[in-house]
Amino acid sequence: MKQVEIKTTFTAFETVEELPLDVKSLMEKAVEVRKNAYAPYSKFRVGAALLLDNGKIVLGSNQENAAYPSGLCAERVAIFQSGAIYPEAKIIKMAISAASDNNQTKSPIPPCGGCRQSISEYEFKQNTPIEIYFMGETGEVYKSDSIKNLLPLSFDKNFL
Ligand code: THU
């Protein structure tokens, strides 16, 4: 028997002001599209902005449904849109911003498990890591160099 340890690493930026200019601009787009969230049930709005290797930016916001599980998170709306429109392009960077209508989110809000699995699928598909930046409404921004930090021991196509 042995213990297996998996280490994950993140970079913490104190605020958006500390981000490289291109990432700050991508995060601003995530904040902007967050306003388009259709979130009448949770009042929790999420925006996601992707930068592709063809220079295009693809956006997504969460879309809810009265039949709750039929809704979709912002991150998946964005990555599925990217796959649908630019199937050959690689996703280089992803910026995520989440805010509640009820209280101010001040700490970085990471993508949910289902979104991590979907991001992981695209990382495997394109064989290039995706930089993921995530934050709340204000405060620190966390950066992960790859989905692998957020989803260690992932299930992927190699197991099939
Ligand atoms: N949500 C996202 O858009 N992304 C996540 O990673 C976590 C949750 C959305 C789904 C739902 O519309 C609302 O936030 C509350 O869970």
Backbone and ligand atoms as CSV (ligand in chain L), in Angstrom:
chain,resi,resn,atom,element,x,y,z
A,1,MET,N,N,0.845,-1.201,0.000
A,1,MET,CA,C,0.000,0.000,0.000
A,1,MET,C,C,0.876,1.244,0.000
A,2,LYS,N,N,0.439,2.270,-0.683
A,2,LYS,CA,C,1.192,3.527,-0.659
A,2,LYS,C,C,0.217,4.701,-0.772
A,3,GLN,N,N,0.663,5.824,-0.303
A,3,GLN,CA,C,-0.137,7.040,-0.436
A,3,GLN,C,C,0.211,7.687,-1.759
A,4,VAL,N,N,-0.798,8.145,-2.475
A,4,VAL,CA,C,-0.540,8.868,-3.727
A,4,VAL,C,C,-0.921,10.324,-3.497
A,5,GLU,N,N,0.017,11.200,-3.761
A,5,GLU,CA,C,-0.276,12.619,-3.537
A,5,GLU,C,C,-0.318,13.329,-4.885
A,6,ILE,N,N,-1.346,14.136,-5.094
A,6,ILE,CA,C,-1.430,14.914,-6.334
A,6,ILE,C,C,-1.390,16.383,-5.956
A,7,LYS,N,N,-0.438,17.089,-6.557
A,7,LYS,CA,C,-0.288,18.504,-6.212
A,7,LYS,C,C,-0.918,19.362,-7.301
A,8,THR,N,N,-1.702,20.344,-6.938
A,8,THR,CA,C,-2.200,21.281,-7.939
A,8,THR,C,C,-1.751,22.689,-7.560
A,9,THR,N,N,-1.530,23.486,-8.573
A,9,THR,CA,C,-0.982,24.831,-8.350
A,9,THR,C,C,-1.845,25.883,-9.035
A,10,PHE,N,N,-2.030,26.985,-8.356
A,10,PHE,CA,C,-2.765,28.123,-8.916
A,10,PHE,C,C,-1.944,29.383,-8.724
A,11,THR,N,N,-2.193,30.379,-9.549
A,11,THR,CA,C,-1.612,31.702,-9.336
A,11,THR,C,C,-2.743,32.593,-8.866
A,12,ALA,N,N,-2.503,33.372,-7.810
A,12,ALA,CA,C,-3.543,34.285,-7.309
A,12,ALA,C,C,-3.143,35.728,-7.638
A,13,PHE,N,N,-4.012,36.422,-8.344
A,13,PHE,CA,C,-3.824,37.851,-8.615
A,13,PHE,C,C,-4.713,38.609,-7.634
A,14,GLU,N,N,-4.177,39.680,-7.071
A,14,GLU,CA,C,-4.939,40.405,-6.033
A,14,GLU,C,C,-6.248,40.985,-6.559
A,15,THR,N,N,-6.188,41.551,-7.752
A,15,THR,CA,C,-7.402,42.081,-8.408
A,15,THR,C,C,-7.223,41.944,-9.918
A,16,VAL,N,N,-8.247,42.281,-10.673
A,16,VAL,CA,C,-8.148,42.264,-12.144
A,16,VAL,C,C,-7.053,43.193,-12.638
A,17,GLU,N,N,-6.773,44.236,-11.863
A,17,GLU,CA,C,-5.764,45.223,-12.280
A,17,GLU,C,C,-4.388,44.587,-12.423
A,18,GLU,N,N,-4.166,43.490,-11.713
A,18,GLU,CA,C,-2.859,42.829,-11.737
A,18,GLU,C,C,-2.697,41.875,-12.934
A,19,LEU,N,N,-3.803,41.634,-13.652
A,19,LEU,CA,C,-3.754,40.671,-14.767
A,19,LEU,C,C,-3.013,41.256,-15.963
A,20,PRO,N,N,-2.386,40.404,-16.791
A,20,PRO,CA,C,-1.850,40.893,-18.064
A,20,PRO,C,C,-2.982,41.553,-18.855
A,21,LEU,N,N,-2.647,42.544,-19.671
A,21,LEU,CA,C,-3.686,43.345,-20.337
A,21,LEU,C,C,-4.672,42.525,-21.171
A,22,ASP,N,N,-4.170,41.522,-21.903
A,22,ASP,CA,C,-5.073,40.734,-22.753
A,22,ASP,C,C,-6.064,39.926,-21.902
A,23,VAL,N,N,-5.595,39.468,-20.745
A,23,VAL,CA,C,-6.475,38.670,-19.869
A,23,VAL,C,C,-7.481,39.604,-19.177
A,24,LYS,N,N,-7.023,40.782,-18.817
A,24,LYS,CA,C,-7.930,41.758,-18.175
A,24,LYS,C,C,-9.072,42.074,-19.146
A,25,SER,N,N,-8.726,42.247,-20.388
A,25,SER,CA,C,-9.752,42.561,-21.386
A,25,SER,C,C,-10.704,41.369,-21.577
A,26,LEU,N,N,-10.158,40.145,-21.535
A,26,LEU,CA,C,-11.007,38.942,-21.651
A,26,LEU,C,C,-11.941,38.846,-20.439
A,27,MET,N,N,-11.409,39.149,-19.262
A,27,MET,CA,C,-12.236,39.099,-18.042
A,27,MET,C,C,-13.334,40.166,-18.106
A,28,GLU,N,N,-13.014,41.332,-18.668
A,28,GLU,CA,C,-14.038,42.377,-18.799
A,28,GLU,C,C,-15.184,41.906,-19.694
A,29,LYS,N,N,-14.831,41.109,-20.697
A,29,LYS,CA,C,-15.873,40.560,-21.590
A,29,LYS,C,C,-16.730,39.537,-20.838
A,30,ALA,N,N,-16.096,38.772,-19.957
A,30,ALA,CA,C,-16.845,37.794,-19.150
A,30,ALA,C,C,-17.810,38.537,-18.209
A,31,VAL,N,N,-17.337,39.643,-17.658
A,31,VAL,CA,C,-18.183,40.441,-16.761
A,31,VAL,C,C,-19.365,41.022,-17.543
A,32,GLU,N,N,-19.082,41.492,-18.747
A,32,GLU,CA,C,-20.117,42.111,-19.575
A,32,GLU,C,C,-21.209,41.090,-19.950
A,33,VAL,N,N,-20.771,39.901,-20.404
A,33,VAL,CA,C,-21.747,38.901,-20.864
A,33,VAL,C,C,-22.499,38.271,-19.689
A,34,ARG,N,N,-21.912,38.362,-18.505
A,34,ARG,CA,C,-22.574,37.880,-17.280
A,34,ARG,C,C,-23.945,38.545,-17.127
A,35,LYS,N,N,-24.031,39.779,-17.606
A,35,LYS,CA,C,-25.298,40.529,-17.497
A,35,LYS,C,C,-26.398,39.886,-18.332
A,36,ASN,N,N,-26.013,39.070,-19.325
A,36,ASN,CA,C,-27.010,38.395,-20.175
A,36,ASN,C,C,-27.471,37.065,-19.600
A,37,ALA,N,N,-26.940,36.712,-18.427
A,37,ALA,CA,C,-27.356,35.437,-17.832
A,37,ALA,C,C,-28.874,35.420,-17.685
A,38,TYR,N,N,-29.462,34.252,-17.958
A,38,TYR,CA,C,-30.890,34.078,-17.707
A,38,TYR,C,C,-30.949,33.245,-16.426
A,39,ALA,N,N,-31.061,33.942,-15.290
A,39,ALA,CA,C,-30.939,33.256,-13.996
A,39,ALA,C,C,-32.059,33.677,-13.036
A,40,PRO,N,N,-33.338,33.499,-13.494
A,40,PRO,CA,C,-34.445,33.938,-12.642
A,40,PRO,C,C,-34.606,33.094,-11.382
A,41,TYR,N,N,-34.045,31.889,-11.381
A,41,TYR,CA,C,-34.236,30.978,-10.241
A,41,TYR,C,C,-33.133,31.108,-9.207
A,42,SER,N,N,-31.892,31.069,-9.656
A,42,SER,CA,C,-30.775,31.126,-8.698
A,42,SER,C,C,-30.343,32.563,-8.402
A,43,LYS,N,N,-30.627,33.483,-9.289
A,43,LYS,CA,C,-30.144,34.873,-9.172
A,43,LYS,C,C,-28.621,34.911,-9.151
A,44,PHE,N,N,-28.016,33.856,-9.693
A,44,PHE,CA,C,-26.562,33.741,-9.707
A,44,PHE,C,C,-26.120,33.819,-11.156
A,45,ARG,N,N,-25.354,34.840,-11.464
A,45,ARG,CA,C,-24.995,35.106,-12.863
A,45,ARG,C,C,-23.529,34.793,-13.122
A,46,VAL,N,N,-23.302,34.059,-14.181
A,46,VAL,CA,C,-21.933,33.685,-14.527
A,46,VAL,C,C,-21.681,34.063,-15.985
A,47,GLY,N,N,-20.485,34.599,-16.227
A,47,GLY,CA,C,-20.082,34.924,-17.601
A,47,GLY,C,C,-18.770,34.229,-17.911
A,48,ALA,N,N,-18.634,33.751,-19.134
A,48,ALA,CA,C,-17.391,33.097,-19.547
A,48,ALA,C,C,-16.964,33.652,-20.898
A,49,ALA,N,N,-15.674,33.927,-21.031
A,49,ALA,CA,C,-15.127,34.430,-22.295
A,49,ALA,C,C,-13.930,33.572,-22.682
A,50,LEU,N,N,-13.931,33.096,-23.922
A,50,LEU,CA,C,-12.844,32.249,-24.420
A,50,LEU,C,C,-12.050,33.001,-25.472
A,51,LEU,N,N,-10.726,32.880,-25.406
A,51,LEU,CA,C,-9.873,33.384,-26.481
A,51,LEU,C,C,-9.368,32.175,-27.259
A,52,LEU,N,N,-9.634,32.163,-28.572
A,52,LEU,CA,C,-9.231,31.041,-29.426
A,52,LEU,C,C,-7.928,31.361,-30.171
A,53,ASP,N,N,-7.280,30.315,-30.668
A,53,ASP,CA,C,-6.004,30.545,-31.368
A,53,ASP,C,C,-6.202,31.201,-32.736
A,54,ASN,N,N,-7.443,31.341,-33.212
A,54,ASN,CA,C,-7.689,32.083,-34.451
A,54,ASN,C,C,-8.017,33.553,-34.153
A,55,GLY,N,N,-7.850,33.937,-32.872
A,55,GLY,CA,C,-8.066,35.331,-32.480
A,55,GLY,C,C,-9.501,35.655,-32.094
A,56,LYS,N,N,-10.417,34.720,-32.339
A,56,LYS,CA,C,-11.828,34.980,-32.031
A,56,LYS,C,C,-12.077,34.880,-30.527
A,57,ILE,N,N,-13.093,35.616,-30.067
A,57,ILE,CA,C,-13.528,35.519,-28.674
A,57,ILE,C,C,-14.947,34.971,-28.684
A,58,VAL,N,N,-15.179,33.951,-27.881
A,58,VAL,CA,C,-16.502,33.328,-27.798
A,58,VAL,C,C,-17.008,33.490,-26.366
A,59,LEU,N,N,-18.272,33.922,-26.251
A,59,LEU,CA,C,-18.823,34.245,-24.930
A,59,LEU,C,C,-19.952,33.296,-24.535
A,60,GLY,N,N,-20.199,33.208,-23.230
A,60,GLY,CA,C,-21.338,32.427,-22.750
A,60,GLY,C,C,-21.800,32.932,-21.398
A,61,SER,N,N,-23.092,32.772,-21.140
A,61,SER,CA,C,-23.615,33.079,-19.803
A,61,SER,C,C,-24.576,31.958,-19.431
A,62,ASN,N,N,-24.807,31.770,-18.143
A,62,ASN,CA,C,-25.670,30.655,-17.728
A,62,ASN,C,C,-27.117,30.903,-18.135
A,63,GLN,N,N,-27.778,29.818,-18.546
A,63,GLN,CA,C,-29.152,29.870,-19.049
A,63,GLN,C,C,-29.974,28.851,-18.265
A,64,GLU,N,N,-30.877,29.349,-17.433
A,64,GLU,CA,C,-31.640,28.447,-16.549
A,64,GLU,C,C,-32.966,28.033,-17.177
A,65,ASN,N,N,-33.632,27.112,-16.491
A,65,ASN,CA,C,-34.883,26.558,-17.000
A,65,ASN,C,C,-35.774,26.213,-15.817
A,66,ALA,N,N,-37.097,26.363,-15.999
A,66,ALA,CA,C,-38.046,26.012,-14.930
A,66,ALA,C,C,-37.879,24.543,-14.547
A,67,ALA,N,N,-37.512,23.705,-15.525
A,67,ALA,CA,C,-37.112,22.319,-15.230
A,67,ALA,C,C,-35.600,22.408,-14.975
A,68,TYR,N,N,-35.228,22.583,-13.738
A,68,TYR,CA,C,-33.856,23.004,-13.385
A,68,TYR,C,C,-32.711,22.329,-14.148
A,69,PRO,N,N,-32.702,20.978,-14.242
A,69,PRO,CA,C,-31.530,20.355,-14.893
A,69,PRO,C,C,-31.409,20.676,-16.381
A,70,SER,N,N,-32.443,21.265,-16.970
A,70,SER,CA,C,-32.368,21.602,-18.393
A,70,SER,C,C,-31.574,22.878,-18.656
A,71,GLY,N,N,-31.195,23.590,-17.607
A,71,GLY,CA,C,-30.377,24.791,-17.775
A,71,GLY,C,C,-28.928,24.411,-18.047
A,72,LEU,N,N,-28.116,25.412,-18.374
A,72,LEU,CA,C,-26.698,25.125,-18.639
A,72,LEU,C,C,-25.811,26.246,-18.098
A,73,CYS,N,N,-24.651,25.842,-17.587
A,73,CYS,CA,C,-23.681,26.788,-17.033
A,73,CYS,C,C,-23.039,27.630,-18.144
A,74,ALA,N,N,-22.556,28.789,-17.736
A,74,ALA,CA,C,-21.916,29.733,-18.664
A,74,ALA,C,C,-20.722,29.113,-19.378
A,75,GLU,N,N,-19.912,28.368,-18.638
A,75,GLU,CA,C,-18.686,27.803,-19.217
A,75,GLU,C,C,-19.020,26.838,-20.344
A,76,ARG,N,N,-20.051,26.007,-20.130
A,76,ARG,CA,C,-20.407,25.039,-21.168
A,76,ARG,C,C,-21.099,25.713,-22.336
A,77,VAL,N,N,-21.907,26.741,-22.061
A,77,VAL,CA,C,-22.519,27.482,-23.173
A,77,VAL,C,C,-21.397,28.005,-24.075
A,78,ALA,N,N,-20.340,28.537,-23.468
A,78,ALA,CA,C,-19.234,29.118,-24.254
A,78,ALA,C,C,-18.427,28.047,-24.988
A,79,ILE,N,N,-18.042,26.971,-24.289
A,79,ILE,CA,C,-17.174,25.997,-24.987
A,79,ILE,C,C,-17.945,25.206,-26.051
A,80,PHE,N,N,-19.221,24.940,-25.823
A,80,PHE,CA,C,-19.991,24.230,-26.849
A,80,PHE,C,C,-20.212,25.144,-28.060
A,81,GLN,N,N,-20.412,26.412,-27.793
A,81,GLN,CA,C,-20.560,27.390,-28.882
A,81,GLN,C,C,-19.272,27.444,-29.700
A,82,SER,N,N,-18.150,27.456,-29.006
A,82,SER,CA,C,-16.853,27.485,-29.677
A,82,SER,C,C,-16.672,26.236,-30.543
A,83,GLY,N,N,-17.022,25.064,-29.987
A,83,GLY,CA,C,-16.897,23.823,-30.753
A,83,GLY,C,C,-17.839,23.796,-31.948
A,84,ALA,N,N,-19.002,24.424,-31.776
A,84,ALA,CA,C,-20.005,24.405,-32.852
A,84,ALA,C,C,-19.620,25.331,-33.999
A,85,ILE,N,N,-18.992,26.471,-33.673
A,85,ILE,CA,C,-18.705,27.461,-34.717
A,85,ILE,C,C,-17.289,27.336,-35.262
A,86,TYR,N,N,-16.334,27.067,-34.374
A,86,TYR,CA,C,-14.921,26.965,-34.792
A,86,TYR,C,C,-14.368,25.605,-34.370
A,87,PRO,N,N,-14.837,24.527,-34.981
A,87,PRO,CA,C,-14.442,23.187,-34.518
A,87,PRO,C,C,-12.954,22.902,-34.600
A,88,GLU,N,N,-12.234,23.609,-35.477
A,88,GLU,CA,C,-10.789,23.350,-35.618
A,88,GLU,C,C,-9.944,24.218,-34.699
A,89,ALA,N,N,-10.538,25.242,-34.117
A,89,ALA,CA,C,-9.749,26.192,-33.313
A,89,ALA,C,C,-9.446,25.640,-31.927
A,90,LYS,N,N,-8.317,26.076,-31.392
A,90,LYS,CA,C,-7.965,25.691,-30.027
A,90,LYS,C,C,-8.351,26.810,-29.065
A,91,ILE,N,N,-8.801,26.416,-27.892
A,91,ILE,CA,C,-9.113,27.408,-26.856
A,91,ILE,C,C,-7.814,27.658,-26.087
A,92,ILE,N,N,-7.408,28.911,-26.056
A,92,ILE,CA,C,-6.130,29.246,-25.400
A,92,ILE,C,C,-6.370,29.685,-23.953
A,93,LYS,N,N,-7.336,30.583,-23.781
A,93,LYS,CA,C,-7.606,31.138,-22.450
A,93,LYS,C,C,-9.105,31.187,-22.196
A,94,MET,N,N,-9.451,31.073,-20.923
A,94,MET,CA,C,-10.860,31.140,-20.528
A,94,MET,C,C,-10.946,32.038,-19.292
A,95,ALA,N,N,-11.827,33.029,-19.333
A,95,ALA,CA,C,-12.035,33.906,-18.169
A,95,ALA,C,C,-13.465,33.715,-17.674
A,96,ILE,N,N,-13.618,33.585,-16.363
A,96,ILE,CA,C,-14.941,33.327,-15.771
A,96,ILE,C,C,-15.184,34.322,-14.641
A,97,SER,N,N,-16.377,34.896,-14.643
A,97,SER,CA,C,-16.750,35.809,-13.562
A,97,SER,C,C,-18.156,35.459,-13.077
A,98,ALA,N,N,-18.328,35.367,-11.756
A,98,ALA,CA,C,-19.633,34.980,-11.199
A,98,ALA,C,C,-20.086,36.013,-10.169
A,99,ALA,N,N,-21.378,36.322,-10.191
A,99,ALA,CA,C,-21.928,37.300,-9.249
A,99,ALA,C,C,-23.345,36.911,-8.874
A,100,SER,N,N,-23.691,37.146,-7.618
A,100,SER,CA,C,-25.043,36.866,-7.151
A,100,SER,C,C,-25.822,38.172,-7.056
A,101,ASP,N,N,-27.118,38.114,-7.363
A,101,ASP,CA,C,-27.962,39.301,-7.191
A,101,ASP,C,C,-28.212,39.549,-5.707
A,102,ASN,N,N,-27.956,38.550,-4.863
A,102,ASN,CA,C,-28.287,38.625,-3.434
A,102,ASN,C,C,-27.154,39.140,-2.549
A,103,ASN,N,N,-25.930,38.788,-2.901
A,103,ASN,CA,C,-24.793,39.250,-2.097
A,103,ASN,C,C,-23.557,39.357,-2.975
A,104,GLN,N,N,-22.579,40.140,-2.533
A,104,GLN,CA,C,-21.409,40.348,-3.377
A,104,GLN,C,C,-20.411,39.196,-3.216
A,105,THR,N,N,-20.097,38.524,-4.317
A,105,THR,CA,C,-19.114,37.434,-4.262
A,105,THR,C,C,-17.723,38.051,-4.336
A,106,LYS,N,N,-16.935,37.797,-3.287
A,106,LYS,CA,C,-15.625,38.456,-3.214
A,106,LYS,C,C,-14.461,37.497,-3.409
A,107,SER,N,N,-14.780,36.202,-3.448
A,107,SER,CA,C,-13.678,35.241,-3.634
A,107,SER,C,C,-13.832,34.550,-4.991
A,108,PRO,N,N,-12.729,34.006,-5.512
A,108,PRO,CA,C,-12.807,33.365,-6.834
A,108,PRO,C,C,-13.801,32.208,-6.842
A,109,ILE,N,N,-14.700,32.202,-7.841
A,109,ILE,CA,C,-15.710,31.134,-7.960
A,109,ILE,C,C,-15.247,30.181,-9.061
A,110,PRO,N,N,-14.873,28.970,-8.682
A,110,PRO,CA,C,-14.372,28.023,-9.688
A,110,PRO,C,C,-15.508,27.372,-10.478
A,111,PRO,N,N,-15.204,26.845,-11.671
A,111,PRO,CA,C,-16.244,26.141,-12.443
A,111,PRO,C,C,-16.712,24.875,-11.726
A,112,CYS,N,N,-17.974,24.521,-11.922
A,112,CYS,CA,C,-18.533,23.339,-11.258
A,112,CYS,C,C,-17.936,22.054,-11.846
A,113,GLY,N,N,-18.212,20.945,-11.216
A,113,GLY,CA,C,-17.650,19.665,-11.646
A,113,GLY,C,C,-17.988,19.309,-13.083
A,114,GLY,N,N,-19.265,19.526,-13.463
A,114,GLY,CA,C,-19.686,19.190,-14.827
A,114,GLY,C,C,-18.932,20.033,-15.857
A,115,CYS,N,N,-18.729,21.301,-15.550
A,115,CYS,CA,C,-17.984,22.178,-16.472
A,115,CYS,C,C,-16.525,21.758,-16.530
A,116,ARG,N,N,-15.965,21.356,-15.405
A,116,ARG,CA,C,-14.563,20.884,-15.411
A,116,ARG,C,C,-14.412,19.696,-16.346
A,117,GLN,N,N,-15.368,18.780,-16.297
A,117,GLN,CA,C,-15.311,17.605,-17.167
A,117,GLN,C,C,-15.384,18.031,-18.639
A,118,SER,N,N,-16.256,18.990,-18.934
A,118,SER,CA,C,-16.406,19.448,-20.324
A,118,SER,C,C,-15.164,20.200,-20.792
A,119,ILE,N,N,-14.598,21.034,-19.921
A,119,ILE,CA,C,-13.367,21.749,-20.306
A,119,ILE,C,C,-12.262,20.728,-20.552
A,120,SER,N,N,-12.213,19.716,-19.681
A,120,SER,CA,C,-11.195,18.668,-19.808
A,120,SER,C,C,-11.308,17.964,-21.168
A,121,GLU,N,N,-12.522,17.692,-21.604
A,121,GLU,CA,C,-12.740,17.040,-22.905
A,121,GLU,C,C,-12.073,17.846,-24.026
A,122,TYR,N,N,-12.250,19.170,-23.974
A,122,TYR,CA,C,-11.706,20.014,-25.033
A,122,TYR,C,C,-10.187,20.133,-24.928
A,123,GLU,N,N,-9.666,20.091,-23.707
A,123,GLU,CA,C,-8.207,20.110,-23.560
A,123,GLU,C,C,-7.599,18.860,-24.184
A,124,PHE,N,N,-8.237,17.705,-23.954
A,124,PHE,CA,C,-7.750,16.464,-24.562
A,124,PHE,C,C,-7.899,16.533,-26.073
A,125,LYS,N,N,-9.043,17.034,-26.521
A,125,LYS,CA,C,-9.312,17.112,-27.961
A,125,LYS,C,C,-8.244,17.951,-28.669
A,126,GLN,N,N,-7.895,19.079,-28.102
A,126,GLN,CA,C,-6.965,19.989,-28.778
A,126,GLN,C,C,-5.512,19.751,-28.401
A,127,ASN,N,N,-5.286,18.903,-27.389
A,127,ASN,CA,C,-3.944,18.540,-26.953
A,127,ASN,C,C,-3.080,19.757,-26.597
A,128,THR,N,N,-3.731,20.789,-26.098
A,128,THR,CA,C,-3.042,22.005,-25.654
A,128,THR,C,C,-3.738,22.490,-24.390
A,129,PRO,N,N,-2.982,22.858,-23.350
A,129,PRO,CA,C,-3.641,23.300,-22.117
A,129,PRO,C,C,-4.445,24.591,-22.286
A,130,ILE,N,N,-5.493,24.689,-21.521
A,130,ILE,CA,C,-6.321,25.912,-21.515
A,130,ILE,C,C,-6.020,26.666,-20.219
A,131,GLU,N,N,-5.609,27.925,-20.354
A,131,GLU,CA,C,-5.424,28.750,-19.144
A,131,GLU,C,C,-6.806,29.170,-18.653
A,132,ILE,N,N,-7.072,28.969,-17.372
A,132,ILE,CA,C,-8.395,29.296,-16.828
A,132,ILE,C,C,-8.240,30.332,-15.722
A,133,TYR,N,N,-8.919,31.464,-15.893
A,133,TYR,CA,C,-8.903,32.535,-14.895
A,133,TYR,C,C,-10.308,32.638,-14.325
A,134,PHE,N,N,-10.451,32.661,-13.003
A,134,PHE,CA,C,-11.804,32.768,-12.452
A,134,PHE,C,C,-11.834,33.686,-11.237
A,135,MET,N,N,-12.964,34.377,-11.109
A,135,MET,CA,C,-13.138,35.340,-10.015
A,135,MET,C,C,-14.612,35.458,-9.628
A,136,GLY,N,N,-14.856,36.156,-8.534
A,136,GLY,CA,C,-16.221,36.488,-8.159
A,136,GLY,C,C,-16.580,37.810,-8.822
A,137,GLU,N,N,-17.340,38.618,-8.096
A,137,GLU,CA,C,-17.699,39.919,-8.649
A,137,GLU,C,C,-16.527,40.875,-8.501
A,138,THR,N,N,-15.771,40.671,-7.429
A,138,THR,CA,C,-14.643,41.537,-7.134
A,138,THR,C,C,-13.566,40.700,-6.438
A,139,GLY,N,N,-12.433,41.305,-6.173
A,139,GLY,CA,C,-11.399,40.615,-5.390
A,139,GLY,C,C,-10.441,39.790,-6.230
A,140,GLU,N,N,-9.892,38.747,-5.599
A,140,GLU,CA,C,-8.825,37.966,-6.218
A,140,GLU,C,C,-9.267,37.234,-7.482
A,141,VAL,N,N,-8.305,37.052,-8.369
A,141,VAL,CA,C,-8.513,36.232,-9.562
A,141,VAL,C,C,-7.539,35.064,-9.465
A,142,TYR,N,N,-8.038,33.854,-9.619
A,142,TYR,CA,C,-7.167,32.669,-9.637
A,142,TYR,C,C,-6.933,32.267,-11.075
A,143,LYS,N,N,-5.687,31.812,-11.305
A,143,LYS,CA,C,-5.339,31.303,-12.630
A,143,LYS,C,C,-4.864,29.861,-12.494
A,144,SER,N,N,-5.393,29.012,-13.361
A,144,SER,CA,C,-4.900,27.647,-13.456
A,144,SER,C,C,-4.300,27.494,-14.861
A,145,ASP,N,N,-3.112,26.902,-14.967
A,145,ASP,CA,C,-2.450,26.765,-16.267
A,145,ASP,C,C,-3.114,25.707,-17.144
A,146,SER,N,N,-3.946,24.894,-16.544
A,146,SER,CA,C,-4.580,23.795,-17.274
A,146,SER,C,C,-5.775,23.329,-16.445
A,147,ILE,N,N,-6.734,22.659,-17.105
A,147,ILE,CA,C,-7.862,22.102,-16.345
A,147,ILE,C,C,-7.365,21.017,-15.385
A,148,LYS,N,N,-6.176,20.493,-15.665
A,148,LYS,CA,C,-5.645,19.393,-14.833
A,148,LYS,C,C,-5.535,19.787,-13.361
A,149,ASN,N,N,-5.306,21.075,-13.085
A,149,ASN,CA,C,-5.231,21.512,-11.683
A,149,ASN,C,C,-6.599,21.473,-11.004
A,150,LEU,N,N,-7.642,21.682,-11.804
A,150,LEU,CA,C,-9.000,21.714,-11.246
A,150,LEU,C,C,-9.656,20.342,-11.284
A,151,LEU,N,N,-9.150,19.485,-12.141
A,151,LEU,CA,C,-9.733,18.144,-12.278
A,151,LEU,C,C,-8.629,17.097,-12.393
A,152,PRO,N,N,-7.921,16.876,-11.281
A,152,PRO,CA,C,-6.931,15.804,-11.329
A,152,PRO,C,C,-7.646,14.454,-11.425
A,153,LEU,N,N,-6.965,13.461,-11.896
A,153,LEU,CA,C,-7.549,12.118,-12.057
A,153,LEU,C,C,-8.806,12.161,-12.926
A,154,SER,N,N,-8.711,12.873,-14.024
A,154,SER,CA,C,-9.906,13.023,-14.870
A,154,SER,C,C,-10.201,11.736,-15.633
A,155,PHE,N,N,-11.452,11.573,-15.996
A,155,PHE,CA,C,-11.863,10.479,-16.881
A,155,PHE,C,C,-11.769,11.032,-18.308
A,156,ASP,N,N,-11.044,10.331,-19.171
A,156,ASP,CA,C,-10.901,10.840,-20.532
A,156,ASP,C,C,-10.975,9.709,-21.555
A,157,LYS,N,N,-10.865,10.094,-22.811
A,157,LYS,CA,C,-11.066,9.158,-23.930
A,157,LYS,C,C,-10.087,7.983,-23.904
A,158,ASN,N,N,-8.949,8.167,-23.256
A,158,ASN,CA,C,-7.947,7.094,-23.221
A,158,ASN,C,C,-8.433,5.857,-22.470
A,159,PHE,N,N,-9.478,6.033,-21.634
A,159,PHE,CA,C,-10.001,4.888,-20.879
A,159,PHE,C,C,-10.998,4.078,-21.693
A,160,LEU,N,N,-11.473,4.647,-22.788
A,160,LEU,CA,C,-12.558,3.971,-23.534
A,160,LEU,C,C,-12.025,2.863,-24.433
L,1,THU,N1,N,-23.299,28.081,-12.813
L,1,THU,C1,C,-22.479,28.353,-13.871
L,1,THU,O1,O,-22.886,29.001,-14.841
L,1,THU,N2,N,-21.221,27.883,-13.823
L,1,THU,C2,C,-20.703,27.146,-12.811
L,1,THU,O2,O,-19.592,26.644,-12.923
L,1,THU,C3,C,-21.455,26.977,-11.588
L,1,THU,C4,C,-22.888,27.328,-11.648
L,1,THU,C5,C,-24.680,28.532,-12.880
L,1,THU,C6,C,-25.678,27.416,-13.022
L,1,THU,C7,C,-26.916,28.024,-12.414
L,1,THU,O3,O,-27.587,28.757,-13.432
L,1,THU,C8,C,-26.388,28.989,-11.382
L,1,THU,O4,O,-25.011,29.215,-11.704
L,1,THU,C9,C,-26.496,28.485,-9.957
L,1,THU,O5,O,-25.925,27.232,-9.808
